[in-house]
Structures are given as structure tokens and as C-alpha cells.
């Protein structure tokens, strides 16, 4: 497709080859316009998310609101008298607390 004078027709450039002779290589392409801005925005977003994650990790934990309730601390055999070491205090949402639930470990002694 060369002209008689050795030049290429309008709109057709030279395609360089890369690698071994005789094998077509990868064409060099310019990045799309605005790619530097896109990369900078992605890096800035990643940095902001990392700072946010570290801030959330460092934030003090707020105790969950709820009602203290006694629960079994281990498997209990039937008919054995309970002691304060057999129960643990857990905080549950008010709507999950059954009627008559105990909150003090000393209240189960001998039951």
C-alpha cells in the first residue's frame, strides 16, 4: 500500500514490531485522555477509605443498650443447686428479656 515515492497513504502510519523478527508484536497505544486524573482520584479515594477504616478502629466502643440477664455459663446437670459461678451476666435487648428473668448472680444461690 505504499505510494510510488515510498511514503504511506494519508491516515496509515507505521506499525512497529516488537520481539522476534518476523512476528508481529503488540501495538503501542497511548492511554485515553484523562487517565492521570482518574488514577489520582482512585488513589485519593483509596487513601480516604484507609484513613476512615483506621479512624473506625481507633474509635471508642459504645456499650450496647439493653437489660442485664443471667444465663448459664456452662452445661448444667439437672437437679444440681446453682451457685454464682454457674451463671454469667449478659446484656440483651429489652424485647428479648423473658418475664421473671434474674439479673443478680447472688439471686440464684441454692436454686
C-alpha positions as CSV (number, residue, x, y, z in Angstrom):
1,X,0.0,0.0,0.0
2,X,2.9,2.3,-0.4
3,X,2.9,5.2,-2.9
4,X,5.4,5.1,-5.7
5,X,7.6,7.6,-3.8
6,X,7.9,5.2,-0.8
7,X,5.5,7.1,1.5
8,X,2.4,5.7,3.1
9,X,-1.1,7.0,2.2
10,X,-2.8,9.5,4.4
11,X,-4.1,8.1,7.7
12,X,-1.9,5.0,7.6
13,X,1.1,5.1,10.0
14,X,3.9,2.7,10.5
15,X,3.2,-0.2,12.8
16,X,6.3,-1.1,14.8
17,X,7.2,-4.7,15.7
18,X,8.4,-5.9,19.0
19,X,10.0,-9.1,19.9
20,X,11.5,-11.6,17.4
21,X,11.9,-10.6,13.8
22,X,9.0,-11.8,11.6
23,X,6.5,-12.0,14.4
24,X,4.0,-9.2,14.9
25,X,4.3,-7.6,18.3
26,X,2.0,-5.6,20.5
27,X,1.0,-2.2,19.2
28,X,1.8,0.8,21.3
29,X,-1.3,2.7,22.3
30,X,-1.5,6.0,24.1
31,X,-3.6,6.0,27.3
32,X,-7.0,7.5,27.0
33,X,-7.3,11.2,27.8
34,X,-7.8,12.0,31.4
35,X,-6.2,8.7,32.7
36,X,-3.9,10.6,35.0
37,X,-6.8,12.3,36.7
38,X,-8.7,9.0,37.0
39,X,-5.6,7.4,38.6
40,X,-5.2,10.3,41.0
41,X,-8.8,10.2,42.0
42,X,-8.7,6.4,42.7
43,X,-5.6,6.8,44.8
44,X,-7.2,9.7,46.8
45,X,-10.3,7.6,47.3
46,X,-8.2,4.6,48.5
47,X,-6.3,6.9,50.9
48,X,-9.5,8.4,52.3
49,X,-11.0,4.9,52.8
50,X,-7.9,3.7,54.6
51,X,-8.0,6.7,56.9
52,X,-11.7,6.1,57.6
53,X,-11.0,2.5,58.4
54,X,-8.2,3.4,60.9
55,X,-10.5,6.0,62.5
56,X,-13.3,3.5,63.0
57,X,-10.8,1.0,64.5
58,X,-9.5,3.7,66.9
59,X,-12.9,5.0,67.9
60,X,-14.1,4.0,71.4
61,X,-16.6,1.3,71.6
62,X,-20.0,2.2,73.0
63,X,-21.7,-0.3,75.3
64,X,-24.8,-1.7,73.8
65,X,-28.0,-0.6,75.4
66,X,-30.0,-3.4,76.9
67,X,-31.1,-5.2,80.1
68,X,-28.7,-7.4,82.1
69,X,-29.9,-11.0,82.3
70,X,-28.4,-14.2,83.9
71,X,-27.5,-17.0,81.5
72,X,-25.9,-20.4,82.1
73,X,-22.1,-20.1,82.0
74,X,-21.7,-23.9,81.3
75,X,-23.7,-27.0,80.8
76,X,-25.7,-27.6,84.0
77,X,-26.8,-31.0,85.3
78,X,-30.5,-31.4,86.2
79,X,-31.3,-31.2,89.9
80,X,-28.0,-29.6,91.0
81,X,-28.1,-26.5,93.2
82,X,-26.9,-23.4,91.3
83,X,-24.2,-21.0,92.6
84,X,-22.9,-17.6,91.3
85,X,-20.1,-19.4,89.3
86,X,-22.7,-21.3,87.3
87,X,-24.2,-18.2,85.7
88,X,-23.0,-15.2,83.7
89,X,-24.5,-11.8,83.1
90,X,-25.3,-10.9,79.5
91,X,-26.9,-7.7,78.1
92,X,-29.9,-8.4,75.9
93,X,-32.3,-6.1,74.1
94,X,-35.4,-5.4,76.2
95,X,-37.7,-7.1,73.8
96,X,-35.8,-10.4,74.2
97,X,-35.8,-10.5,78.0
98,X,-38.3,-13.1,79.3
99,X,-40.6,-12.3,82.1
100,X,-39.1,-13.1,85.6
101,X,-35.5,-13.1,84.3
102,X,-32.9,-12.6,87.1
103,X,-30.1,-10.0,86.9
104,X,-28.0,-10.6,90.0
105,X,-25.7,-13.7,90.3
106,X,-26.4,-13.9,94.0
107,X,-30.1,-14.4,93.4
108,X,-29.6,-17.9,92.1
109,X,-27.7,-19.3,95.1
110,X,-29.3,-22.6,96.1
111,X,-31.9,-22.8,93.4
